[in-house]
Each structure stands twice: as structure tokens, then as C-alpha cells.
Amino acid sequence: MLGSRDLYRLTKIVTVYVENSLNQPVTVQILGAVSSSPSSTVPIGSSFTVSAGAADAKTLVPESSGWLPYITVSLACSTAPTSGAVRVLLIRFDGTTVVIVNNLAIRDTSAHTYATDPSYVSVVPW
């Protein structure tokens, strides 16, 4: 039987799922923030690259990844894509899903964040 502390710990486990339909790989950095309209963010873990036309996921566990109340991402491509888009979801332990990036069509090599693309990139509660 799970105690309340175990249940609380389990409910804080989340997965960041990335779908990359771009024709170039995209580098993803998960970022944490202390507010929903952050003036600064900090990296959570190392960045990872999702191949063109592929999907990948990273699971965050507060005991090993650290914890901040809000999550967003930074996305960048080393070669400018000419087609496709990126979608990023936060999947919680209870099965609810929240969109972090809503079909962002990257066409350059700049970093894309909530500050540069607020219509596509969100800051969501952990």
C-alpha cells in the first residue's frame, strides 16, 4: 500500500514528449522556472537531440532531476529546416497531457523559447 508521501512523489513524475516532423534534427533543452511568466529559467538535465521525422521522450523525476513549479523548453536546429514542425507535450503521472509547444515551424538556426515564440511555446505547471 502506498503512503501519502509515496503517492505525492509519484504524482510529480512527468514526461516531456517531443515529436519532430522537421526535415532537420532539433535540439531540446527542458527548462524550469519559478513562475508562470518567468524572467529567467534554468536547465533541467542535459539537452537532447531528436532526429528529423522522429519522436523522443525524457522523464523527469524530482529526486534526480530537481523540481521547479513550471516547465518550458528551448528548441534549436543547427541547420535551418525547410519543412515540418515540432510539438512538445508534458505528460503527467495521472495521464493528463498539456501542450508545451504547439506545432512550431522552425525555419532558422535561432533558439526558440516562450520569449521568442509566445504563440507557440508555453510555460506550463509541472
Backbone torsions as a table, in degrees:
resi	resn	phi	psi	omega
1	MET	NA	133.7	-180.0
2	LEU	-81.2	136.2	173.2
3	GLY	-83.8	170.1	-177.6
4	SER	-63.0	-34.3	178.8
5	ARG	-66.7	-42.6	177.5
6	ASP	-62.9	-43.2	-179.8
7	LEU	-63.8	-42.8	178.0
8	TYR	-60.7	-43.7	179.5
9	ARG	-61.5	-45.4	-179.8
10	LEU	-63.3	-38.2	-177.7
11	THR	-70.5	-14.5	178.2
12	LYS	-90.3	-3.8	176.0
13	ILE	-76.4	127.8	178.4
14	VAL	-133.7	158.3	175.2
15	THR	-122.5	133.1	173.4
16	VAL	-99.2	115.9	-175.9
17	TYR	-108.2	127.6	-176.4
18	VAL	-118.5	124.8	172.7
19	GLU	-108.4	119.2	-178.6
20	ASN	-112.9	102.3	174.8
21	SER	-98.0	9.4	174.3
22	LEU	-64.4	160.7	175.6
23	ASN	-91.7	16.1	174.8
24	GLN	-138.3	154.9	174.3
25	PRO	-64.2	151.1	176.7
26	VAL	-123.7	136.3	176.0
27	THR	-95.8	130.7	-175.6
28	VAL	-115.6	130.5	171.2
29	GLN	-120.6	118.2	175.3
30	ILE	-77.0	136.0	-176.9
31	LEU	-124.9	143.1	175.5
32	GLY	-109.7	153.5	-180.0
33	ALA	-144.4	157.8	179.8
34	VAL	-93.0	-9.9	177.6
35	SER	-141.7	166.1	-178.1
36	SER	-78.7	-11.7	173.1
37	SER	-129.1	70.6	-170.1
38	PRO	-70.7	145.5	171.1
39	SER	-92.1	-15.2	175.6
40	SER	-153.0	157.5	178.2
41	THR	-134.0	165.2	176.1
42	VAL	-130.0	146.1	178.7
43	PRO	-65.3	142.0	171.2
44	ILE	-112.2	108.2	-177.6
45	GLY	73.0	-171.9	-179.5
46	SER	-89.8	155.3	174.8
47	SER	-68.1	159.9	176.9
48	PHE	-142.2	155.8	-177.3
49	THR	-110.3	134.2	177.1
50	VAL	-109.2	121.9	-177.5
51	SER	-61.2	157.5	176.0
52	ALA	-57.6	133.4	177.7
53	GLY	70.6	18.3	-176.0
54	ALA	-123.5	176.5	176.0
55	ALA	-132.6	153.6	176.5
56	ASP	-151.5	164.4	-179.2
57	ALA	-145.5	146.4	174.3
58	LYS	-127.8	127.9	178.4
59	THR	-96.6	132.7	179.9
60	LEU	-106.2	126.3	177.7
61	VAL	-121.0	117.6	-173.8
62	PRO	-49.8	-36.1	-178.9
63	GLU	-63.5	-28.4	-178.7
64	SER	-111.3	-26.0	-177.4
65	SER	-99.3	-13.4	-170.5
66	GLY	85.9	172.4	-177.5
67	TRP	-146.5	132.8	169.0
68	LEU	-133.2	153.6	-172.2
69	PRO	-69.0	-16.4	-178.3
70	TYR	-131.4	150.0	-178.7
71	ILE	-130.5	142.3	170.1
72	THR	-147.3	-172.6	178.7
73	VAL	-141.0	162.5	168.6
74	SER	-119.8	135.2	-178.8
75	LEU	-123.8	139.5	177.0
76	ALA	-152.5	149.7	176.4
77	CYS	-119.6	139.7	178.8
78	SER	-79.2	-23.3	173.2
79	THR	-124.0	133.4	-177.1
80	ALA	-63.4	123.1	176.3
81	PRO	-71.2	156.1	176.7
82	THR	-115.2	-7.2	178.2
83	SER	-155.4	161.8	175.8
84	GLY	92.7	-176.9	-178.3
85	ALA	-154.0	168.6	178.1
86	VAL	-118.8	136.9	173.8
87	ARG	-125.8	134.1	179.9
88	VAL	-127.7	130.8	-180.0
89	LEU	-120.5	148.1	169.6
90	LEU	-105.6	121.0	-178.7
91	ILE	-111.5	119.8	-177.9
92	ARG	-89.2	163.2	-178.7
93	PHE	-57.0	-32.5	-179.0
94	ASP	-81.2	1.5	177.7
95	GLY	93.8	-6.6	177.4
96	THR	-72.3	148.6	-177.9
97	THR	-125.5	136.6	178.0
98	VAL	-126.3	137.5	179.4
99	VAL	-82.5	124.9	173.0
100	ILE	-94.0	-46.2	177.4
101	VAL	-124.3	124.7	-175.8
102	ASN	-105.8	89.0	173.8
103	ASN	50.9	60.4	178.4
104	LEU	-83.0	118.2	178.6
105	ALA	-90.5	96.5	179.8
106	ILE	-80.5	133.6	179.4
107	ARG	-133.2	23.1	-178.8
108	ASP	-149.0	-171.3	179.6
109	THR	-111.5	14.9	178.6
110	SER	-78.8	159.5	172.6
111	ALA	-77.7	136.4	179.8
112	HIS	-114.4	124.1	-177.1
113	THR	-136.8	-178.3	174.8
114	TYR	-60.3	-28.9	-179.1
115	ALA	-75.9	-35.8	-177.4
116	THR	-89.8	-28.0	-175.7
117	ASP	-136.1	62.4	-174.6
118	PRO	-64.7	-17.7	176.9
119	SER	-77.6	-17.2	-176.5
120	TYR	-117.3	-31.0	-175.5
121	VAL	-110.8	126.7	-178.6
122	SER	-112.2	161.6	168.8
123	VAL	-107.7	121.7	-173.1
124	VAL	-121.7	153.0	175.6
125	PRO	-63.7	138.2	175.0
126	TRP	-60.7	NA	NA
